[in-house]
Amino acid sequence: MPKIMQIIGHSTQTAELIEDLEKGNLAHAYLFSGSPHLGKMTVAHWFSEQVLTLGLTDEGRANERRRIEHLSHPDFMVLDQLWIDKECDDWDIISQSSNVSQEHRSKTPPAKTDIISIDDVRALQHRLHATGVGKHRVCIISSMERMQDAAANAFLKILEEPPPNLVFILTAGSLSKLLPTICSRTRVMHFSPLSRNTLLPMLEHTSEDDAHFILQLAQGAPGTVKRLRDDPDALRQERQVQQHAISFWSSNSLKSRIHVLSALNNRGIDGDRLIMHLAFALRKLPVSDRQKSAPVFMQLLSDLQTNVQRRLVLQRFALAAKN
């Protein structure tokens, strides 16, 4: 179940949220924006607890906290992980992060996608109009950029006439991917990457070499630090990709370079990971090699954003990288 974890950094945001609560100046909708794994959902769950336990005794807060953590609190709704298709039908797993009904997804299975559809919004709306038991109700929706246009427009109507005493907490990686009207009807709070010194205490029991490597990969995101710190297999996989990236820039074999780039044949996490490691390895090249290879790498990044045939782009990059 989603434990309410300790917040790393973001003291300005949490102080502003507490001030809103204490002054009775809660917005009807908050929008937390920032790159992945910065802790937006952690802050969202923490603030939900603050809202739903306002004015309770310590014992009452503890009881409500347990219900919030188990997603069983009647005034707490979360739409996070989605059921995707028949290959991902473990409702027990889904229920660990979401408690809004997704039964409609099993009846009319969508294509394999992580898109929030209008049917998801309708299921949420059904919950929103149920009777609450406390002074406030809270609804978290993760990664708002997943909403299709029809779903976003339907949700906008809810924002324009929200149920009374309901607080929305929305998260998004980029505001540019959302309807401007949704942004204008929320209180936007930006989350920035954290400093190395802020994240370093998370790695006090980690070797110096691993800590340096993890902090480099995290790019200021505490969620990434925690994942790599606690998952040796994930850390080992990142080390392997690092070695592949280093070998790309050092290899004189075109075949070897093209083999390394095979992870980029399709869009996805593996390709994004390789791109990141290629960039890190590029920075460590001798100055003359770096100056020659950097424009070629930047051209690759530009080409991968187009609809150009990816294999052709990768072959051209592999050739140009050593010329």
C-alpha positions, 0 to 999 in steps of 0.5 A: 500500500502507498505509505505516506513517505518522508518528503525530501526537500520541497520545503517552500511548497510544503510551507505554502500548503500548510499556510493555505490549510491553517488560514482556511484558504484551500484552493479547490485544485492544486497542480504540482508540475515538474519532471518525474520522480521529484516527489510530487506524489509524495507531497500529494499524499502528505497534503491529503493527510493534512487536509483529511485529519485537520482538527483531529486528536493524535489518535484520530490522526493515526487512525485516519492515516492508516485508512489513507495509506490503505486507500480505504478512506471514504473521502480520499480518491486516487487515480494513479496506475491504470489497468492497461490490457489483458496482459496487465489484469492484476487488480490487486496491484492496481489497487495499491495505487488507485482506488477509483473504479476501473471496471470499465477497462476490463469490459472494453479493453483499450489498446495497450496505453496509459491514457486516461480516457473519458470513461475513466473521468466518468468513473471518477465523476461517479465517485466525486458525487458520492456523499463524504463523511468529513469536512473535506474530500481529496482527489489525487490524479497522477500524470494529467498529461495522460488525459485524452482531449475528450477526457480533459474537456470532461474534467474541465467541466468538473473543475469549473463546477467542483463538488463542495469541499473537494480538493483536487491535487493534480500532478504533471510533468509538463504544463505545456501538455495540458489544456491551458484552461485546466492550468488556469483553474488550478493553483500551479506549484512548480517542483524543481530538481533537488541539490546534491547536498539535499539528496546525499543524506539518502545515500549515507550507507552507500559506497562513495562510487555508487553514491556518485553514480546514483546522484549523476543518474538522478539529476535531482530526483529523490525518487530515482535515488531511492529506487537505485539505492534500494534495488541492486538489480536496477543499479546493476542494469544502469551500470551495464548501460553505462558500459555500453555507452562508453563502448559506443564512443570508444569502439572503432567497429561500426557493427559494435556501435550499431549493436549498442544503438539497437535499444533506440530502434523503438521508443521507450524507457530502454532507449531513453536510458541509453540516450542519457548514458551516451550524454554522460559518456560524451562529457567524459571524452577528451576535449577534441573528441567531445567537440567533434562528437557533440554536434553529431549527438545533438543531431541524433536527438533532433532526428529522433523527435521526427518521423524519420525512419529510426534505423536509418537515423541510427546508422547515420549517427553510428557512421558520423560518430567516428568520422 
